[in-house]
Amino acid sequence: MLAAFVSTPSADDPLSVLEVGDRRAPEPRNGWVTVDVKAASLNHHDLFSLRGVGLPAERMPMTLGCDAAGLDADGNEVIVHAVITGTPGWSGDETLDPKRSLLSELHQGTLAEQVLVPARNVLPKPADLSFAEAACLPTAWLTAYRMLFTKAGLQPGQTVLVQGASGGVATALIALGRVAGYRMWVTGRTEDKLAAALALGADQAFETGARLPERVDAVMETVGKATWSHSVKSLKPGGVIVTSGATTGFDPSAELNRIFFTQLRVEGSTMGTRAELEQLVQLCLTTGLRPQIDVELPLADAREGFERMLAGRTNGKIVFTV
């Protein structure tokens, strides 16, 4: 089957180790289901995998990808939930399972014509959602949903700053925050990205690192080292930073003096649960909200999508179709 995969990591030149070609189709496994992938979306997680971050060489070759929507063996349209529990008998929040993994970390991923997943990791895809739209939900949009509605503890009318205006999680945060009644502010590096964020529904947009008109109730952080200091300084006393990624580096100065003196909270957030994914799907149906797709490409042209993401040329999700 056609797949995008990695056999050897490269920290310095991740695109050099991206392979798009033939791989063996998954073999049936008791309690797991094979999904014929119709669409799969790209995430920064996939670039990290090419670099070997969270994916040691001994687990390679590994098919990349966390997100997918497609058909099960009975022809039902389904969405794939990417969080795989690893502790036998685990119940409750699967993101807290110490042995949990995402697809493409321990088990082969979704950037392929087929993917094998546990039966509990598929949920029905509503007909009102296209395969491409549904494939955007399980990672970036689910991450944004959990950040805003589970971790932040916000009320409608409060102000949220999203660092980095154009990525998949950032555009999801803007869209979800808007329908929830939050005042959404964003930062971005270019005029085009700021304009796109405003068109998506952001209330105000600022250059990265700019002084804000007032402090905010919460900051949504996926950028990391490049924006962390600005995030800390932008919060009202008692405010919260919710962090789910660090695309520019994992090791900023913590600025603990500001955190304890102004009694800030820092909440880590990773992916989301199957139940939260179901709630997100229902929210999309109820409100008419849909993921913003930057570009759809055939899986055979996956390299172009990876190049766009690595260069930061994104305004929404990059989707591969099969």
QUIRAJO-V107551 format. One record per backbone hydrogen bond with DSSP energy under -1.0 kcal/mol. NH is the residue of the N-H (numbers start at 1). CO is the residue of the C=O. Records with the same first field share a line. If there is no record, write none. Layout:
# QUIRAJO-V107551
NH->CO, CO
This chain:
# QUIRAJO-V107551
3->21
4->111
5->19
6->62
10->50
16->13
17->14
19->5
21->3
23->1
32->29
33->117
35->115
36->71
37->113
38->69
39->69
40->320
42->318
46->43
48->44
49->45
50->46
51->47
52->49
53->48
59->56
60->57
62->6
64->4
69->39
70->78
71->36
72->76
75->72
78->70
79->123
80->68
81->121
84->101
90->87
96->93
97->94
100->97
101->84
103->82
104->107
105->102
109->63
111->64
112->110
113->2
115->35
117->33
119->31
121->118
122->119
123->79
125->77
129->126
134->130
135->131
136->133
137->134
141->136
142->137
143->139
144->140
145->141
146->142
147->143
148->144
149->145
150->146
151->146
152->147
157->181
158->155
160->183
161->218
162->185
163->220
171->167
172->168
173->169
174->170
175->171
176->172
177->173
178->174
179->175
180->176
181->178
182->177
183->158
185->160
186->204
187->162
188->206
194->190
195->191
196->192
197->193
198->194
199->195
200->196
202->197
203->184
204->184
206->186
208->188
210->207
216->234
217->159
218->159
219->240
220->161
221->242
225->249
227->224
228->224
231->227
232->228
233->229
234->230
236->216
238->262
239->236
240->217
241->265
242->219
243->267
244->221
247->222
248->223
249->246
259->255
260->256
261->257
262->258
264->259
265->239
267->241
269->243
277->273
278->274
279->275
280->276
281->277
282->278
283->279
284->280
285->281
286->282
287->283
288->284
294->317
295->317
297->319
299->321
301->298
302->299
304->301
306->302
307->303
308->304
309->305
310->306
311->307
312->309
313->308
314->312
316->166
317->292
319->295
320->40
321->297
322->38
